[in-house]
Amino acid sequence: MKSAEVELADHCIAAYELARGSKSPMVQYLISMALIELGYQIAGLEPGKIQ
């Protein structure tokens, strides 16, 4: 079973693919930022801290 973060990332990737076809760079940017944050959570890292 997938963790909640991985499942959410899958949905965000699908949303990002749809947003790429739109004319809205802001939507693309916001979804990409959500994906970056989810990546940190999945990897168990905290942004801005040296591991």
N, C-alpha and C positions, 0 to 999 in steps of 0.2 A: 504494500500500500504506500502511496506517495505521501510525503509530509504536506502539510497545508501550504508551506512556503513554495514548494516545488509545483504544486498544483496551481497556485496563484500565479507563479512565474509562467507556466504554460499558457494560462489565459491572457496574461499581459503580452506575451509574445504574439499570440493570435491577434490581439487588439492592435498591437504595433504594426503587424503586417497589413491590417485593414487601414490603419491611419496613414501608412506610407502612400496609399493610393489617393488619399485626400489632399486637399490644398491647405491643410492646417498644420503648419510647422509647430505651433504651440502644443497641439495634441500629441504630435510625435515626440516632442521634447519631454512632456510630462510623463508619458508612458515609458520613455527610455530612462528617466530618472527613477521611476518606480522599479524598473528592472534592475538598475544598479543597486538600489537599496536592498531589494530581495536577494541579489547575489551576495551581498555582504552577510545577510542573515543566514542564508543557506551555507555559506562557507564558515560561519561562526566567527567572522571578523567584525571589528568595529571601525567605521570610517575615521580616519585621522589619527589612529593609534598605530605605532610601530609594533609589529608582531614578532 
